């Protein structure tokens, strides 16, 4: 019979998040070897985690960190905000963001084991979402914004501008956070998404009883209005009539990146 105590079981449970009976079974299987028992629990936990891979995980947390002319944005996804607000979850998220800022987006993969530990202890589908690192081009400015809720980031933005005054660039960052544009220009909108919208508009227009020969023209006009609601440069800045593009006094937005929970 394996040689271990109730205290050993409790210590293993506390270290791994496993239940008392699972910890006991693992220690028994490992003949009392704690490290082997941890390995057993991890393998079983990952096997269970794989069955949760198709569960919705739109929650989570967003971390945004910046340095001199560079910024990193990371979304660590979870099924519930309860898990996303926990100290261990946020610690992993912050560590990934700091590593990405310092070493690039590929550095996020080094944290996979920690993410897997969260999958096991939280019993949720936890995985990386958006991972981005933006470095300003010569003469360009970066601005960032992170909206927080209940102690965690939930909506982060990095925007790069050329010839845009700093205050105006921050205004654009705030606008992006709450307008949630799908792309900088029409070229960045997913063609499949635009085609789906066109089909929907065509069906609605036919249902309104419009003549078939007029439908294409009507839908083209409506689709243009839809694009103006989705494209950053065409959106009215903060809901005003003046578009983002026309508010830049000749400057340009080079790029933007956004990540938010609940999507």
N, C-alpha and C positions, 0 to 999 in steps of 0.2 A: 504493500500500500504506500502511496506517495506520502512523503513527510512534509507537511505544511500545516500552518495554524490558521485559525479564524482571522488573526491579524494579517496574515499573508494574503488571504482572500480579500479582505477589506482594502489592503494597500493596492492590490492589483485592480480592484474595482475602481478605486479613486484615480488611479493612474490612466486607466483606459476608458472609463465611462461605461464599462460592461456591468450587467446585473450580477448580483451575488452568486446566483446559481451558475451563470455562464463563466464567471471567474473561477469558481470551484471546479467546474468541469475541465476548464483549460489547464489548471494547475494539476489536476489528476492525470490528464492526458500527457502533460509535460513532466510527470514524475517530480513535481515540486519546483521545477526550474522556472523562475520568474520570467527570464528573457524569452524562453521557448513558449511559455504561456502567453506572453504578449504577442508573439508572432502568430500563434494559433488564433487568438482573438482578432488580430488585425486581418488575417486571411478570411476568417468567417465574416467579419464586419464588412470587408470590401465586397465579398460575394453578395451580401444582402444589399449593399449600396448599389450594386449593378442593377438590381431589380427596380430601383427607384429612378433610374436614369431618364425615364420618359415622363416623370412628374413635373408639373409646372414649377418653375423656380424664378419667377419674375421679381421676387423681393431681393434682399441682400443689402449690401452697403457699397458706397462709392468713396474712394480715396483719391485725393488730388494733392500732389506735392509739386513744388516748383523751385528752381534755382535761377542762376543768371542766364536768362535767355532760353531756358528749357523747362518743360513741365511734363508730368506723367499723370495719367488717369487710369484707374483700375476699378472695375466693377466685379465684386465677388458675389455670385448669385446664391440665393437660398430660397427655400419654400416659404418661410415665415419671417416676419420682422422680429419676432421673439428671438430667434437664433442670431439674426444679424446684429442685434443690439448687445449680444454677450461679449464679455471681455476677450475671450479666446478667439472668437471670430474676428473681432476688430483688430486684434494684435496681428493675426495672419494677414489681413487685408493691408494694414499699414506697412508691414514688412515687405510685402510684394511691391507696393507702390514705391517705397524707398529704393528698393533694388532696381526696379525698372528705370527710375530717374537716373540712377548712377550708372547702370550697365546696359540699358536697352530693353526692348520688349521681350527678347528671348529669355531674359533673366527670370521672368515669371514662372517658367517651367521648373525652375529649381525648387519651387515651393509646393510641388504636387503632393509630396508626402504629407505635409501639414494640411493641405486641403482634404486629402483622403482621411486623415484623422478626424477632421471636422465632419465629414460624411458619416463616419462611424459613430462619433459621440452625439451628434445632433440628430442622427437617423433621418437625414434629409438629402435631397438631391442638391449638392453644393458643388459649384464649378465656376471657373473663370468666365466672365462675360467679356466686355470690352477691355482691352489692354492697349494703351496708346502712349507714345512718347513723342512730343513735338519739340523741335529745336528751331528757334527763330532764324530765318534767313538773314543775310547781311542787311543791316539797316531796318529790319522789321521789328515789330513789337509783339509780345505775347501778353494776353490778359487771361485771367482765370476767374472762375466763380464756382463755389461749392455751397449748395443749399443743404443745411443740416436739419435733422428732425430726430428728436429723442436721442441725441448724442452721437448720431452717425450721419455720414454724408449720404444723401439720397439722389442728388442731381448735380452733376459736375460738368463744367464746360472749359475747354481751352480754345481760344480764338487767336489767330495770327493776322495782323494787319500790316499793310505797307502804306506809308504816308497818311496814317490815321492818327489823330491826336489821342493821347492816352485816355483822357476822360471819355471820349466818344467810343473808343474801343471797349472800355468797361461797360458802357451803356449797351453796346451790341452783345457783350457776353451775357448780361442780365436778360436781354431780350431772348437770346437763344435758349437760356435755361427754361423759360416759361412758354415760349412759342414752339419749341421742339421742331425746328425745320428738318426736313428729310434730306436736304442737300444744299450745297452752296449755290448751285445753278441747276438749270433744267437737265443738263448733261449728267448730273450726279444722281438723278432720280432713277430708281430701278425701272427699266423699260416694262418689265412684266407687271409691276404695280400700276404704272400709267395705263397700260393696255387694259388691265382689269377695271380701272376707273372709267376708261372710255366705254367699255362694254356696259357697265352699269348705267352710265349717263345715257347711252343709246336706248337701253331698255326703258328707262324712266321717260325719255322723250317720246318714245312710241306710245307708252301708256297714257301720255298727255293728249294723244290724238293728233300729233303734228304730222304733216304730209311726209311721206317717205323720202321724197326728193329733197326735203329741207333738213332731214335729220343730221346728215354729216356736218353741214355748216353750223347748225345749232350746237351739236356736241363739241365741235372744235372750239367754239366760243366758251362753252362751259368748262371744257378741259383746261383752257387757258386760265380761267378763273381759279380752277383747282390748283394748277401749278403755282399761281401767285400766292396761294395759301401755304404751300409746302416748301417753296424755295426761299432760302434766307434772303438773298439779295432783292427779291421781289416783295417780301413781306413788309407791311407797314411797321416801321420801327415803333415798338411799344404800342401797337394798335393804331398809330396815327396814319394819316393819309400818305405822308412822305415815306417812300420805301427806304429800306436799309441802304441800298446802293446810292440813292440820291442824298442821303444824309451824311455821306462820308467826305464831302468837300474835295472831291477829286481823288481821294485815297481808295484803296481796295482791301477787301477781305481776302486773304490768301487761302485760308483754310479754317475749319473748325472741327472740333471733336466733342461729342457729348455722350454721357452715359447716365442713365437714371433708372431707379427701381420702379417696379409696378407696371413696366411696359409689357 
